[in-house]
Amino acid sequence: MARKINLRIWRGDATDGGLQDVQVEANEGEVVLDVIHRVQATQMGDLAVRWNCKAGKCGSCSMEINGKPRLACMTQVAAYGDETITVTPLRAFPVIKDLVADVSFNYKKAMEIPAFEPPKELVPGEARMQQIDVERSQEFRKCIECFLCQDVCHVVRDHEENKKSFAGPRFFIRIAELDMHPLDTLKNRKRTAQEEHGLGMCNITKCCTEVCPEHIKITDNAIIPMKERVADIKYDPVRWLGSKIRKREGIV
């Protein structure tokens, strides 16, 4: 059964814009992306919105719905009852047009992380891993790169100046995944996470975990363990003394 709902949509570009109110029909079981498409088809033909799979697996339709970063294709209209639904672009990134934000910052950060580097003597097809090692990092591979965690992270969202030195939660789980891989030969992942990607700037508020549509425990399973291992390496006096002795004796 169709009913009228109130939708408030942000229209504009990087230079200027504002919210526009519109009424649109919503059918039972529809998601926010459905009604945005109906507005686009019937009332705002030039409305810009990014989407692709409409199945919660591509991450394209990321936006803010009533102030919370969400996937429009996975957000039920019925969840808001008679409340006006306000849709705006991701706030942490520059607006291109309407609901489309420029998320290229994230791809630049991805390029800064060295790829998996297997042992040089390992012939393709000979790599072997224990099942327990596969399971440890499998959770992080579920990431669909919707960048909702990047958008909600206040280190990025509220401080533009931090973007140069802070990779953000999406890339901390990438580093954690590589760090857990038993065949990765780049053993400095933890140190570079701290010194080059800004791991220390995260104060583990868990807001990234709360918005993840894949329910990845970003903070508990990736960021906190990495912070603990960094602290062990940098501040454990026994390890520090051992590293000095090894250097003096030419072991490392």
Summary of the structure (lengths in Angstrom):
residues: 252
radius of gyration: 22.1
end to end distance: 71.5
largest distance: 78.6
contacts: 728
relative contact order: 0.11
helix: 43%
strand: 16%
